[in-house]
Amino acid sequence: MASKKTPDYISRLQSKYRLVIYNDKTYAEVWHLRLSRLNVLTFFSTIMLLVASIVVVLIAFTPLRELIPGYPNSQTRRDIVQNAQRLDSLQLTVQRWALYNDNLNRILLGEEPIDIEKASDTAIMRRYQNIMLATSSEESELRRQVEEMEQLALPLGSSPQPHSFASLHFFPPTQGGVVGRFNPSLQRFGIELPTVAGSITKAALDGTIISVQSTFEASYVITLQHDLNITTVYKNSGQPLKEVGDRVSAGEAIAIIGADKGSSTLAFEIWVNGFPVDPEQYIIF
């Protein structure tokens, strides 16, 4: 079987040539390079492709694109936006002038003029009356989940039911009867208990101390955070025995009244979900 003959144009492309550099005086060969037309074509094609890629990248991702004739720069785009706004304002002005002239004609003919503000509102409504605001499936699912969570959660500021804390056992923060009742209308969000020098202030529930503050009016104020979003506040509690972040148990001492205080009162408050409740509903003093 006769072998296939390579086409002439492919043979010419693959033909080898020698590029030689000679010394002009001695005619000694200094450097040479063997190449073909195909090598030269491939080399220059690669160079052109690389240059074209670099130019495209520079134009697409650098500010050099603004130098291209006809491509808008930042100032041109800003002018386009401003011109669009001015055109819209001019259109509204022309509409108002047309309505004004129409009202003049109505007055001259003894007819009732049209309110300009109502006419503007009507024009705006006509412009946007075809807009349909449909609720997406994702938004509907999110609303359903939020509604379910709100049904299960206790709303902020709502009064908890007594049976909500049936499993909790509150300890009285100090011994003695109540000398000041719970009355939110008088900005009294807790009760007042009598204390004497050396008496102990105790934690009403297991919890964590989240605040220990020294005030001029109430001496030390200690705040505890408990489960079920319950917070207890002990105002004029005496010298603190614990620090912020300490975990305490129900009935554990958290402060002591100093000997220099004599007799005073402890203001005790219970807050549930940000809403004050009457401590006497849950503690026997």
Buried (B, 14 or more C-beta within 10 A) or exposed (E): EEEEEEEEEEEEBEEEEEEEEEEEEEEEEEEEEEEBBBBEEEEEEEEEEEEEEEEEEEBEEEEEEEEEEEEEEEEEEEEEEEEEEEEEEEEEEEBBEEBEEBBEEEEEEEEEEBEEEEBBEEEEEEEEEEEEEEEEEEEEEEEEEEEEEEEEEBEEEEEBEEEEBEEBEBBBBBEBEBEBEBEEEEEBBBBBBBBBBEBBBBBBBBBBBEEBEEEEEBBBBBBBBBEEBBBBBBBBBBEBBBEEEBEBEBBBEBBBBEEEBEEBBBBBBBBBBEBBBBBEEBBEB
